[in-house]
């Protein structure tokens, strides 16, 4: 501390005096999050019948008491905190984004964030006391309803951590439903980042996971039939759209899987389900995926949410919280956490999942987003994204420097091939405030376009790329 | 607005809208590029409502909720402390919120630096070598930590260590996490005071034990005084110690889990570090480990180069990935802001004041409520229901009556060690005034139980809805609007 002035010296002396006084009594100073005054602390200690707060730790072995100061900065005022955070923020670069890879730059109406900031929502716990948690319970019920509309499936849970962990839980559901069959097939056209998580869960839990190869950018369905014929497959996981943005055709797949007594889980981008053929229409038993595409901020990877929907027959194998409608003692409609007999805190070591929370506030986010966009708006988001993506695709192909990687239908994300030095071009794009496509290796580049991108932005992107 | 009970679907009218989007400037209709067979046959029946209707609807729903901002929330084991407002604002800053998780590290140095700083701060506070911030929640942290434990044994070729010891007083997630991680659960008994029975533990420690999961203070809020002996025994047997960070709050400023001999732990940022519970999430469950376990932490990891630049790394010995990207970054920002606000001067008071508050309530109420274990507690304690067992009033009744008086209920019927458990955790952010109001009401309810027990048994009487029919809800599950409509018919 700089003690250049008398005033500061005087203040320091006073501070030292009061601190010494407090040390003697083993009391502590309060700050804005700890409202205790010195006299209150003394009264409370009297009530407890101890002389100091230290006495409350008298049962802790002396050797483990931490007597040093934590190696963290000194307390910051709000002004200093803001300055520090803004300094950090200035080291980030906000870009015009043409990449997806599981996180999409969709737009959420301003209303979403405003409603989400109501602290009656965000400062509540899991709705264990339904009489004073009807707000949370009802929005989860509405969330479940909307996700079920998108997937076409009968039941949806209150949400999972993210898409990848939802896919891992779908794997467990299928193993638990199959009885004695322990093998799951997963298409290698599912996002690599999802597969890696599913692999980790499978490895430790002891599920036999087989990766189904891709053929020209889509799942090799013949390979699935071959594996199914071995008779030990509990379930199959395939994506829509897949990791290349391709909308795969799963005609007949569910029948093939069901005839060998397996289950089908489809990993689907929920936003696209406003227009694309649904997991239910493909005959799936489970739908799962990441809710980020429902207007959630990119937020450097989270929080997002994972969703799981399933058919009625799978309902009691579904993990996580579920909200159901019921009535109260006066016959009034109300909502409550239900089917809890499935859950880990009841089943303990017999549980088939350990999740005991949900991404509740993100489920609220998705619910408000879907309410605002509604039946037509979510379709329009897809049409605009699809139009933009196809415009970019055609412009790249027309430049003569790109060729189609796969000649397959896509919505908002696609892959093209090039011999250009894309690493160099992506660096140049960054200098121009643009996040270009994701480099998949072998000259393959994956672009994504959402409704937030404009024709002018796309033209500028193409010009910067083609200029080299 | 107590009477509002519409579902958003019931406000819907064809043609209404609550959004505006730019005009299509491409002159094409993209969907025509997709074959009809790949498009959905029937439209998703999402509501069609105006913006104001959406605003009123969700505002009305919010008024049916009770949060920390509404009133005292003494929910045991959940650490319902105040959620500072500036943290919300910080986490929503566009400079962080608009960063794509796959952006080049060079353009995300601010986010990475914050992430790295938080890893370091948590490591120091925990007394452990390194942290991963990837796990999304406490239970996810447990699972990740147990995977680290297994990966450690497997990588040493020690394949027979497939069992984990869990106290019978543990949180329900402990055994469930062990099961998901592929471990067999062995229960160790608790002594009457809830502490682990060391004599019962000894014979369990053989070469099939991967480790033990503990929380300290335990679920009764009592410090495990024999922790150093337990750590020595488990380590000598070749096992690792896992610390369930659910009860970390009373130790802030007093004890570091690493110093007690724990090798792995998770922290609930949404408990100890003030991030909101969000009605059930998102939380964040960072996992810390001792130095010999660092290489097993999940991918990806955030590291700092010699040139001071931050980067995302993928380790070869890692147990694998447990999250799509780098975890709930938005939640981490709030915890980071909280630590900086308190600073090293104030953070050390968190544990002591949380402990002071808990002991004050305990001593003030033990004349009316049955305290099964005497002595100082830490941040929470458990009553075994009302002291006077002749009234017929249960813990559930007391909990519901508290709602009538404007308080959230304590955690009830957990831990399972007692029949009428009532677990109370006030946290350090509550003033003596609030505690005194709660104590008065608890005394009043005890008095009602003796004099007018029906008022307590029929509670709640004044809430927006009353006692719910949970049996029918489970027997005939109605899980969405479509099912609700069908059920009406």
Interface residues (C-beta under 8 A of the other chain):
Chain A: X28 X29 X30 X31 X33 X34 X35 X36 X40 X41 X43 X44 X45 X47 X48 X49 X50 X53 X55 X56 X57 X58 X59 X60 X61 X63 X64 X65 X66 X69 X70 X71 X72 X73 X74 X75 X76 X78 X81 X82 X84 X85 X86 X87 X88 X89 X90 X91 X92 X93 X94 X95 X97 X99 X101 X102 X103 X105 X107 X109 X111 X113 X114 X115 X117 X118 X119 X120 X121 X122 X123 X124 X125 X126 X127 X128 X129 X130 X131 X132 X133 X134 X135 X136 X138 X139 X141 X142 X144 X145 X146 X148 X149 X150 X152 X154 X155 X156 X158 X159 X161 X162 X163 X164 X165 X172 X193 X194 X196 X197 X199 X200 X201 X203 X204 X205 X206 X247 X249 X251 X273 X274 X275 X276 X277 X278 X281 X290 X297 X298 X299 X300 X301 X302 X303 X304 X305 X315 X321 X322 X323 X324 X325 X326 X327 X328 X329 X330 X332 X333 X334 X336 X338 X339 X340 X341 X344 X345 X346 X347 X348 X349 X350 X351 X352 X353 X354 X355 X356 X357 X358 X359 X360 X361 X362 X364 X367 X368 X370 X371 X372 X373 X374 X375 X376 X377 X378 X379 X380 X381 X382 X383 X384 X385 X386 X387 X388 X389 X390 X391 X409 X410 X411 X426 X430 X435 X438 X451 X454 X455
Chain B: X5 X7 X8 X9 X12 X16 X17 X18 X19 X20 X21 X22 X24 X25 X26 X28 X29 X30 X31 X33 X34 X35 X37 X38 X39 X40 X41 X43 X44 X45 X46 X47 X48 X49 X51 X54 X55 X57 X58 X59 X61 X62 X63 X64 X65 X66 X67 X68 X69 X70 X73 X75 X78 X80 X81 X82 X83 X84 X86 X88 X90 X92 X93 X94 X95 X96 X97 X98 X99 X100 X101 X102 X103 X104 X106 X107 X108 X109 X110 X111 X113 X114 X120 X121 X124 X125 X127 X136 X137 X138 X139 X140 X142 X143 X146 X147 X150 X171 X172 X173 X175 X176 X177 X178 X179 X180 X181 X182 X185 X222 X223 X225 X227 X228 X253 X254 X255 X256 X259 X260 X274 X276 X277 X278 X279 X280 X281 X282 X283 X298 X299 X319 X320 X321 X322 X323 X324 X325 X326 X327 X328 X329 X330 X331 X333 X337 X339 X340 X341 X342 X343 X344 X345 X346 X347 X348 X349 X350 X352 X353 X355 X356 X357 X359 X360 X363 X364 X375 X376 X378 X399 X400 X403 X408 X409 X428 X429 X430 X431 X432 X460 X463 X464 X465 X466 X467 X468 X469 X470 X472 X473 X474 X477 X478 X479 X480 X481 X482 X483 X484 X487
